[in-house]
Amino acid sequence: MAHKKGASSTRNGRDSNAQRLGVKR
């Protein structure tokens, strides 16, 4: 969770779960 894309995180706050995985990878 620490390494999250600021922009992506804010835009997809509620969908950060699925989006985060894709963005992180």
PyMOL Python script that loads the backbone (N, CA, C, O; Angstrom):
from pymol import cmd

cmd.read_pdbstr("""\
ATOM      1  N   MET A   1       0.843  -1.207   0.000  1.00  0.00           N
ATOM      2  CA  MET A   1       0.000   0.000   0.000  1.00  0.00           C
ATOM      3  C   MET A   1       0.875   1.253   0.000  1.00  0.00           C
ATOM      4  O   MET A   1       0.484   2.297  -0.521  1.00  0.00           O
ATOM      5  N   ALA A   2       2.036   1.134   0.579  1.00  0.00           N
ATOM      6  CA  ALA A   2       2.922   2.296   0.659  1.00  0.00           C
ATOM      7  C   ALA A   2       3.289   2.786  -0.731  1.00  0.00           C
ATOM      8  O   ALA A   2       3.309   3.987  -0.997  1.00  0.00           O
ATOM      9  N   HIS A   3       3.581   1.835  -1.615  1.00  0.00           N
ATOM     10  CA  HIS A   3       3.974   2.234  -2.974  1.00  0.00           C
ATOM     11  C   HIS A   3       2.760   2.343  -3.879  1.00  0.00           C
ATOM     12  O   HIS A   3       2.427   1.417  -4.618  1.00  0.00           O
ATOM     13  N   LYS A   4       2.117   3.481  -3.805  1.00  0.00           N
ATOM     14  CA  LYS A   4       0.920   3.678  -4.658  1.00  0.00           C
ATOM     15  C   LYS A   4       1.126   4.898  -5.537  1.00  0.00           C
ATOM     16  O   LYS A   4       1.825   5.840  -5.162  1.00  0.00           O
ATOM     17  N   LYS A   5       0.523   4.870  -6.686  1.00  0.00           N
ATOM     18  CA  LYS A   5       0.641   6.040  -7.576  1.00  0.00           C
ATOM     19  C   LYS A   5      -0.305   7.131  -7.070  1.00  0.00           C
ATOM     20  O   LYS A   5      -1.522   6.945  -7.068  1.00  0.00           O
ATOM     21  N   GLY A   6       0.232   8.228  -6.656  1.00  0.00           N
ATOM     22  CA  GLY A   6      -0.592   9.313  -6.117  1.00  0.00           C
ATOM     23  C   GLY A   6      -1.778   9.610  -7.004  1.00  0.00           C
ATOM     24  O   GLY A   6      -2.915   9.631  -6.532  1.00  0.00           O
ATOM     25  N   ALA A   7      -1.535   9.838  -8.278  1.00  0.00           N
ATOM     26  CA  ALA A   7      -2.617  10.193  -9.203  1.00  0.00           C
ATOM     27  C   ALA A   7      -3.622   9.047  -9.313  1.00  0.00           C
ATOM     28  O   ALA A   7      -4.828   9.245  -9.164  1.00  0.00           O
ATOM     29  N   SER A   8      -3.112   7.866  -9.572  1.00  0.00           N
ATOM     30  CA  SER A   8      -4.006   6.710  -9.743  1.00  0.00           C
ATOM     31  C   SER A   8      -4.808   6.467  -8.477  1.00  0.00           C
ATOM     32  O   SER A   8      -6.017   6.242  -8.525  1.00  0.00           O
ATOM     33  N   SER A   9      -4.126   6.516  -7.355  1.00  0.00           N
ATOM     34  CA  SER A   9      -4.782   6.250  -6.072  1.00  0.00           C
ATOM     35  C   SER A   9      -5.943   7.217  -5.872  1.00  0.00           C
ATOM     36  O   SER A   9      -7.055   6.807  -5.536  1.00  0.00           O
ATOM     37  N   THR A  10      -5.678   8.489  -6.079  1.00  0.00           N
ATOM     38  CA  THR A  10      -6.713   9.500  -5.855  1.00  0.00           C
ATOM     39  C   THR A  10      -7.874   9.313  -6.826  1.00  0.00           C
ATOM     40  O   THR A  10      -9.039   9.392  -6.439  1.00  0.00           O
ATOM     41  N   ARG A  11      -7.548   9.067  -8.073  1.00  0.00           N
ATOM     42  CA  ARG A  11      -8.612   8.929  -9.088  1.00  0.00           C
ATOM     43  C   ARG A  11      -9.446   7.674  -8.826  1.00  0.00           C
ATOM     44  O   ARG A  11     -10.675   7.714  -8.877  1.00  0.00           O
ATOM     45  N   ASN A  12      -8.767   6.565  -8.546  1.00  0.00           N
ATOM     46  CA  ASN A  12      -9.496   5.313  -8.303  1.00  0.00           C
ATOM     47  C   ASN A  12      -9.372   4.926  -6.832  1.00  0.00           C
ATOM     48  O   ASN A  12      -8.834   3.869  -6.503  1.00  0.00           O
ATOM     49  N   GLY A  13      -9.864   5.769  -5.974  1.00  0.00           N
ATOM     50  CA  GLY A  13      -9.770   5.498  -4.533  1.00  0.00           C
ATOM     51  C   GLY A  13     -10.528   4.241  -4.158  1.00  0.00           C
ATOM     52  O   GLY A  13      -9.989   3.355  -3.494  1.00  0.00           O
ATOM     53  N   ARG A  14     -11.773   4.167  -4.581  1.00  0.00           N
ATOM     54  CA  ARG A  14     -12.581   3.002  -4.171  1.00  0.00           C
ATOM     55  C   ARG A  14     -12.154   1.756  -4.949  1.00  0.00           C
ATOM     56  O   ARG A  14     -12.298   0.643  -4.444  1.00  0.00           O
ATOM     57  N   ASP A  15     -11.640   1.919  -6.147  1.00  0.00           N
ATOM     58  CA  ASP A  15     -11.208   0.765  -6.952  1.00  0.00           C
ATOM     59  C   ASP A  15      -9.697   0.561  -6.839  1.00  0.00           C
ATOM     60  O   ASP A  15      -9.083  -0.115  -7.665  1.00  0.00           O
ATOM     61  N   SER A  16      -9.119   1.152  -5.812  1.00  0.00           N
ATOM     62  CA  SER A  16      -7.661   1.040  -5.652  1.00  0.00           C
ATOM     63  C   SER A  16      -7.248  -0.422  -5.526  1.00  0.00           C
ATOM     64  O   SER A  16      -6.144  -0.794  -5.924  1.00  0.00           O
ATOM     65  N   ASN A  17      -8.132  -1.250  -4.973  1.00  0.00           N
ATOM     66  CA  ASN A  17      -7.820  -2.669  -4.793  1.00  0.00           C
ATOM     67  C   ASN A  17      -7.409  -3.311  -6.115  1.00  0.00           C
ATOM     68  O   ASN A  17      -6.304  -3.841  -6.230  1.00  0.00           O
ATOM     69  N   ALA A  18      -8.276  -3.267  -7.092  1.00  0.00           N
ATOM     70  CA  ALA A  18      -7.984  -3.891  -8.386  1.00  0.00           C
ATOM     71  C   ALA A  18      -6.998  -3.037  -9.171  1.00  0.00           C
ATOM     72  O   ALA A  18      -6.033  -3.553  -9.734  1.00  0.00           O
ATOM     73  N   GLN A  19      -7.239  -1.745  -9.206  1.00  0.00           N
ATOM     74  CA  GLN A  19      -6.385  -0.850  -9.984  1.00  0.00           C
ATOM     75  C   GLN A  19      -4.952  -0.857  -9.454  1.00  0.00           C
ATOM     76  O   GLN A  19      -3.993  -0.860 -10.226  1.00  0.00           O
ATOM     77  N   ARG A  20      -4.823  -0.860  -8.138  1.00  0.00           N
ATOM     78  CA  ARG A  20      -3.487  -0.814  -7.553  1.00  0.00           C
ATOM     79  C   ARG A  20      -2.622  -1.969  -8.072  1.00  0.00           C
ATOM     80  O   ARG A  20      -1.466  -1.762  -8.441  1.00  0.00           O
ATOM     81  N   LEU A  21      -3.166  -3.151  -8.100  1.00  0.00           N
ATOM     82  CA  LEU A  21      -2.409  -4.316  -8.567  1.00  0.00           C
ATOM     83  C   LEU A  21      -1.882  -4.065  -9.976  1.00  0.00           C
ATOM     84  O   LEU A  21      -0.698  -4.267 -10.246  1.00  0.00           O
ATOM     85  N   GLY A  22      -2.748  -3.634 -10.858  1.00  0.00           N
ATOM     86  CA  GLY A  22      -2.334  -3.393 -12.239  1.00  0.00           C
ATOM     87  C   GLY A  22      -1.304  -2.281 -12.304  1.00  0.00           C
ATOM     88  O   GLY A  22      -0.298  -2.398 -13.004  1.00  0.00           O
ATOM     89  N   VAL A  23      -1.552  -1.213 -11.581  1.00  0.00           N
ATOM     90  CA  VAL A  23      -0.638  -0.072 -11.616  1.00  0.00           C
ATOM     91  C   VAL A  23       0.698  -0.438 -10.981  1.00  0.00           C
ATOM     92  O   VAL A  23       1.761  -0.106 -11.505  1.00  0.00           O
ATOM     93  N   LYS A  24       0.628  -1.118  -9.859  1.00  0.00           N
ATOM     94  CA  LYS A  24       1.859  -1.493  -9.157  1.00  0.00           C
ATOM     95  C   LYS A  24       2.725  -2.384 -10.043  1.00  0.00           C
ATOM     96  O   LYS A  24       3.944  -2.223 -10.102  1.00  0.00           O
ATOM     97  N   ARG A  25       2.090  -3.312 -10.719  1.00  0.00           N
ATOM     98  CA  ARG A  25       2.843  -4.228 -11.556  1.00  0.00           C
ATOM     99  C   ARG A  25       3.268  -3.509 -12.818  1.00  0.00           C
ATOM    100  O   ARG A  25       3.923  -4.102 -13.675  1.00  0.00           O
TER     101      ARG A  25
END
""", "prot")
cmd.dss("prot")
cmd.show_as("cartoon", "prot")
cmd.util.cbc("prot")
cmd.orient("prot")
